[in-house]
Amino acid sequence: MLSSIFIRNFTIIRDLTVDFGGGMSALTGETGAGKSIVVDALALALGGRADAGGIRHGEDAAEVSAAFTVDDAADARQWLDEHQLGDGDGAECVLRRVLFRDKPSRAFINGRPVNLRQLRDLGILLADIHGQSEHQALLRPGQQRRMVDDYRGSHAELKKLAELHSRHAELERAVGELSLGGESAGERVDYLEYQIREIEQLDLAVGAVEKLEEEFKRLANAGDLAEGLQRAVDMVDGEDPRAAAAAVAAAKRELQRLVQFDKSLEAAVAMLDEAEVNLSEAAAQLRAALAGAGGDPRRLREVEARIGVLHDLGRKHKVAPKALPQKLRDLAAERDRIAGGAERAEALRREMDQNLAAYGRLAESLSKKRRRAAAELGKAVSAEMRQLGLAGSVFEARVAFAPGGAPTAHGWDQVEFLLSANPGQPPRPLNKVASGGELSRISLAVRVACAAPGPIPTLVFDEADTGTGGRVAGIVGEKLRGLAGRRQVLCITHLPQVAAHGHHHLQVTKHNRAPVTVSVETLGGDARVREIGRMLGGRSVTAKTLEHAREMLGAGGGRKP
């Protein structure tokens, strides 16, 4: 369950920590106090959409951390173990989200950075938020299908079905790539053969382009090269006594004469000996290079023409000339793939047929399970609706199996919610018969019916009692408290009949003194009586109102009489 939430610089909240207990917690406060902001912050920590506009004015970042105890969340513990993100003893899990104005948000689980998908995958195992507009989502076919699947736990079948659908799409793409079709495949192979021969004729060994460019540079600059080499030869071993070899030889002779006076000079003489040898070898190499430095105009033209061909071919294939050998390998690989494509395509088609057959069997099996779940859900929701003041209404979840179409990730079923508003009337699509107030109560009935068998440990209802009042509001409170016997329930409400059923009561207050911020206080005793009285009487809270509040708390179980 959710044990606490920490919020910093989110919308109008500057710094807020809220602790939660088990059972049912009612969050109340004046309109605009910030109750839904707390829920929005929790949704953000669970992986919801991030918007830099949610950062408090004047701040650069916002942060939300939600701490959960996971003793009652087996699926979440398993997920943490599989992703090696547990905290060691597995008792607690902290989800953290940080928003920035100028860069993407960051997500953390137990202090370790994760991607948003991971945060969202874990979040849906820990808490389920039913927002103020949730009754509108009830009209969407996809949401209706998900509710039926969640009601009796079709997750394993859906996961396998999605895998088969994904594999079908992969096979379809692969067959499409291979099946160029008779003549077009042959034409493509012929064209590739032509391109391959065109490159092969250049006989490009590894490094050949680089060597050719070096030769061109040498031939194109033969004059400068010869002049420079001649000067280098003269400076190293020319007739001028100032040449390096002559200077070294003279220095060596002088030192040899002086060795008789200082034996330590022998080392210097040895080094000059080595220098003479090195200078002699260098001079020999320079003379050899000078001998071959003469320009060959014909060879220069040949090299220049060959480089031109390489550049033309590189432009044709949109690669650098030195990348042509790799291009040759790529073309050969494509040729081989297409040449063997017909056989490969046939093998893939056989696999696709087998995959589709398995998909069909699983889709049909899932459809039968959905029809059973839909019948049970219809009865459960109808019973809940009758208790919520919709006597005579009958809810139906209809599943239509339409095999043979294109596979989808969720099967071949069309799921539709219908309502018979009065006895004897045929059921019609929900959006055709339900008014706004009725839709809100139907949504709550569906949520209560669906949540009862569910595995998620924390349920959040953000004004799910909209459109109710009086006796029905009291029943809503009873329903939520009943849910809280099996899991944690957090409920934002404006109705005292609902708030009175909470095991805990948290009052949200907005402080309008600059800077504006929000606080949350856990109420008990007389403070809770006064808040229920405010919700009952508005600005005029009398002794009679407070007495009514005490009676309501006693009847609701939120306070002992």
N, C-alpha and C positions, 0 to 999 in steps of 0.2 A: 504494500500500500504506500501511498504518498505520505511521507513523514514530515517533510518541510519543503518550502520553496524560498529561494533568495532572489530578490529582484533589485537591480541597480540601474538607474538612469533609463528606465523603460517608460515611454510616453510621459505621464506626469509623475510617475513614482521615482523618487530620488534614491531611497535606500530602504528596503523592506524585507523582513524575514517573517514568514508565517509558518507556524507549526500546526500539524493536523493529527487528529486521533483516528481511531477506528470507528466503525459504525457510520452514522449519518451526520455530516456537518452542514449546517445552514449558514450561508453568507448573505447578510442583509445590509441595508444602508440606503440613504437617500438616492434618488435618481441622479446619475452622473457622478456618484461617489468614487467609482473606480472598480466596482465588483467584477465587471467583465474584463477589465484590464488584467486582473490576476489570472483569469482563465486564459486570456490571450498569451500571457507570459508562459503559462504552463504548456500551451500548445506549441509555443516556440521551442521550449526545452525538449519537447517530444519530437521535434523535427519538422514543425510546421513552416509555412512560408515566412521568409524574412523580408523586412522592408526597412531601409535606412530611415524612413519617416517615423518609425517607432522609437527612435533614439530621442531621449529628452532634449528639449531645446537648450542649446549652449554647450552640449556635451559631444564628444567625438565617438563614444562607444557606449553600448548597453550590454548588460550581462544578466542571464537568468540561469540559476542552478536548481534542479529538482532532485531531492533525495528520496529514494524509495527503499523500503524493506522488501526483500524478495522471497521471504520465507513462504509466502502464499502464492508465489508466481513461478510455478514449475517450468512453464515454457520460457520465461525470461531467464531463469537460471540456466536452462539448457543452452539457450542462445549465447549467453555470456561465456559459458564453458567452451562452446564450439569456436568462438572467436577469441578465446583467451583474453577476455576483458573483465573477468571477475576481480573482486577486491581481496581475494585470498580465502576468507572464511565464507564468502558467498552470502552474507547476511544483508548487505546494503549495496545499493547501486546509485551513483550520482550522474545525472545527465546535465551537461552544461552547454550553453550556447552563448556566443559573443557576437554582437553586431557591430559593424564599423560603417562609418559614413562613406569612406573612400575605397573600400575593398570588400571582398566577399566575407560572409560570416564564417566563423569557425565553430566546430563541434567537438565535444569531448565526452568520453564515457569513463568514469572512474579515473579522471585525470589524464587519460591518454587520448591523443587526437584521433578522430575518426572522420569518415566522410558522412555527408548528410543522409545518404541512403541507409547507412548502418544505424545512425541515430533514429531515423524514422522506423526502421525494421524493429528495433528494440522498443521504441516508444509505443507502438501499437500493441505490444504484449503487456504493457504496464498500465495503460490508462486509455479510456474511451471517452471522448468529449462529445456531448450532444449540445450543439450550439443553438442560439435563438432562432436561426433560420433552418433548423434541422428538418422541420416539417415540410419545407420545400424540397429538400433532397429526397424525401419519401416519394415524390412524384416521378423521379427519374428511374427508367427501367433498369439501368445498371445497378443502382442502389437497391432496388427491390430484389434483384437477383442475389446480390451479396447478402442481404438480410436472410433470405431463405437458406443460403449456403451456410451462414454463420449459425443458424438456429440449431442445426443438428450436426455441425462440424464436418463439412465436406472438404476440409483443407487438404487432406492427403490426396484425394482424387483430383482436386483442382490443380495441385502442384504437378502431378503426373500428367494430367491433360495439357497443362501449359508446356511441359517438356516435349510432349508429342507434337503439339502445334508448332513449337519453335523448330523442331527437327524437320517437320514437313516444309516449313518455309525455307530452311537451309537447302533441303533436297531440291525444292522447286527452283531456287536460284541456281543451284549447281547444274541441274539439267538444262536450264535456259542458257547458261553460259556455254555448255558443251554442244547443245543441239543447234548448230548454225544452219543445219538443213542441207542435205545432199550436195548440190553444186556449189553453194556458197562456202561450205566447209572446204571443198576441194580447191576452190578459187583462192581461199585464204591461205591454204597450205602452199599453193603454187607461188603466190605473191611472197610469202615468207621465204621460200626457197630462193627466189630471185634476190631478195634483200640479203640473205645469208651469203650467196655466191658473190655478191657485190663487195661485201666486206672481206670475205675469205681471199679474194683475189689480191687484196693489199698485203696479205701475208704478214700480219701484225703480230710479232712476238711480244712478250712482256717487255715493256720499256722501249719499244721500237720508236714510238712517236717522240718520246723525250730525246732519244739518240739522234733522230733525224733533225729535230729542232736545234740541237747542239751543233750538228754538222753544218746546218745552214748558217748559223751564227758565225761559225769559224770561217766558212767560205766567203760570206758577205763582207767580212772584215779582214780579209787576207792581207791587204796592204798595211793597215795599222798593226796587225799582228806581226808581220815580218820586220817592220821597222823597230817595234818594241823589243822583239827578241834579239835583234842585232845589238841594240844598245845594252841589253842585259848581258849578252855574251861579252861585250867589250868591258863592261864594269866588273864582271866576275873573273875573266881570264883573258883579257886583251893584252896588246903589246904595251899599253901605257903602264909605266911603273907604279901608277897609282891604282891599278886594278886590284881587286880584292886578293886574288891568288898571289900576285907579286908582293903585295904588302904583307901578307901573312908569311910568305917565305922569307922576306927580309927580316921580319920580327923574330922568326924562329932562329935565323942565323945569329942574330945579335944575342939572343938569350943563351944559345949554345956556347957562345964565347964567355958569357958571364957565369955559367954554371960552376966553373972552377972556383969562383969566389963565394957562391951561395947555392948549396945543394937543393934548397927548397924550390928553386926555379925549374927543377926537372918536371914537376907536375904541369907547369904552364907550357913547357916545351912539348909534353905529350898531348896536351889539348890542342896546340897549334898543329901538331902532326895530324890529328883527327880532323881539324878544320881544313887542312890542305886536301885531305882525301875527299871530304864532303864537297869542297869547292870544285874539285876536279870532276866529281860525278855530276854535280849540278851543271857545270859547263858542258859536259858531254850531252846531257839531256836537253839543254837549251839549243845546242848546235843541231841535234837530231830534230827537234821541233822546228828550228829555222829551216832546215832542209826540206821539211814537208809543209812549210807554211805558204808556199806559193799558191796563188789562186788558180783554180781550174774552172773557167767560165762555163764549160759544157756541163760539168758536174753540178755547178751552182744552179744552172737552169733545171737540171733533172730534179735536184732536191726541192727547189722552189715549186716545181710543178707537182711533185708528190705531196708536198705540204698543202698545196691548194686543193688537191683532190680530197685529202683528209678533212680539211675544213668544210668543203662542200658536203661531204657525206655526213659529217657531224651535224651541220645545220639541217640536213634532210631528216635525220633521226632525233634532232633536238637534244644532242649531247655534245660534250667537249670531245675533240679528236682523241684524247687519251682514254676516253670512256668507251670507244668503239669496240675493243675486245669484250667488255662486259655486255655491250649491246648485242654483240654476236651470240653470246651465250644465252641471253634473254630470248632472242628470236628463235634460236634452236629449241629452247625449252617450250616456247609457245607452239612451235611447229609440232613437236612430239606430243604435246598435250592434245592438240586438235586432231592430229592424225589418229590418236587412240581414243578420241572423244566418243565416237559412236558406241564402241563397246562399253566404255565407262558410263555413258548416258543410259544405256540399257540396264546396267547393273543398278544405277541410281533409281531408275524408274521402278525396278522390282522392289528395291528397299522402300520407295515411297508408297507403293501399293501395300506392303506389309505394315508400314507405319500408319497409314490411313485406316487400315482394317483394325489395328489395335486402338486407334483413336476412336473409331466408331463404336467398338465394344465398350470402351470406358465411358464415352459420352452417353450411350444408352443406359449403362448401369448408373451413372450419375443422375440422369434424368429420372429414373425410378426412385432414387433416394430423395431427389428434390420434390417429387410429387408427394411422397410420404411426409416429408418435412413441411411442405406447403399446407397440406391438410391439417397437420397438427398446429401449425402456426395460425391458420385461419381460426380454428376453435379457440386457441389461447387468446388471440387478440380480441375476438368477439366477446369473450368472457370479461376481459379487462375493460373493453369499451362500455359494456353494460354497467360496470361499477363506476365508470367515469361519466355517467349521465347520458349515455347514448343508447338507452333501452330501445330494443326493436331493431337496431342496426346489426347487420351481419357482415363480417369482413371475410374476404376470400383471397387467397394467393393462388393464382392459376399458372400452371406450367404447361407450355406447349412445346412438344418435341418435334423439330423439323429437320430430320437428317438429310444428308446429301448435299448440303450447301458447302460453301468454303469453310474450312475449319477455323475456329476461333480459340482463343486461350481459355474460354469458359464453357465450351461445348456448343450444342445445337439447340439449346433451350431458349425460349422467350418467356420471361417471367413478368406477370402483370398483377398488380394489386387492384381489387375491385371492392365495391361497397354497395350493399343493399341498405338504403337509409331507412326504409320502412318495411314492415312485414308484408309479404306478398309481392314486393317489387323485385324485378330481376336485378342481379348485380351489374353495376356499370363501372367503368374505369374511375379510379379514385379522384382524378382531377376533374371529372365531369359532374360529380355529385356532392363533394365535400366543400363546405364553406370554410372560411379561414379559421374560425373558432373550433369547428368540428375537426378540421385537419390537425390542429395543434393537439387536441385530445387523442385523436387516432394515432398520431406520431408517438405520443407518450405511451399509449397502450402497446404499440408495436415495440417500443424501446424496452418497456418493462417485460413484455413477453420474451423478447429476444435476449435480454440481459440475464434472465433467471438461470438458464443453463450454461451461460458463457464462462470462459476461463479467465477473463481480464479482471484483475483484482481491484481496480479503481475506476469508478464511473463518475463522470462529471456532467451535471445537468445545468446548463446556463439558461435560466428562465424557461424551463421546459413546461412550466405550468401556465404559460401565456394562454389567455382565452378562457381560463377557468375561474371559479370563485365560489364562495359559500360552501355548501355541502360537498360539491365536487372537489374543491380545493383541499378539503380535509381528507378526502379519499386519496388524492394525489400524494399528500403527505404520508398517509398510511402505506401507500405503495412503495414510496421511496424508502421509508423506514424498514419495510419488509425486505427490500433488496439489500439494505444495509446489514441484515442479519447474516448474509453470506459473503459480502464484500464491502469495501469502503465506498461510500456515496458522498459526493460533494454537490451541494445544490445552491445555486444562486436564485433567490426568490424575493418577490415583493409581497407575497401573501403570508400573513401571520398564521393561517391555518396550516401551511406547509412548514414554515420555520419552527412551529411549536413541536413538531415531531422529531426534530434533530436531537441526536445525543450531545452534540456540541453546537454552539452558536457563536459565529464570528461576525463582528460588526465592522464594516468598511466605512471609513470616514475620509472625506477630502478636506484638506486644510487650505483655505484660499489665501492665507497670508503668504506674501512673497517670501521665498519661492514656494509655489504651489506644490503640494505633495500629498501622499495617501498613507494612512495608517490602518492597521487591522488589530482589533482588540477582541480577545476571547471573553465572552460574557457569561456570567453566572449570577444566581441569586436575584436580587432586586434589579441589577443592571439589565438582566435579560428580560425581566418582567416589563421594565420601562420601554425597552426596544420593541417588544411585542405590542405593548400599548401604543407606541408611536405608529406602528404599522396598522393598528386597528383604527386609531382616532385621528391620525394626521397631526395637525398643529394643536388640536384640542385634546389633551390627554387628561382625563378626569379620574377621580378615585374609582368611579364605576368602570371606566375603561381599563384601569389597572387590575381591578378585580376580575374582569372578563379575561384579561391576559393570563392571570394566575390560573383561572379555570381551564383555559385553553392549553396551557403548559401541562397541567395535571392530566388532562384528557389525552394529550398527544404523547405523553411519556417523556417529553423533554425536560420535565421538572416534576419531582414527586409532589403530590398535593399536600 
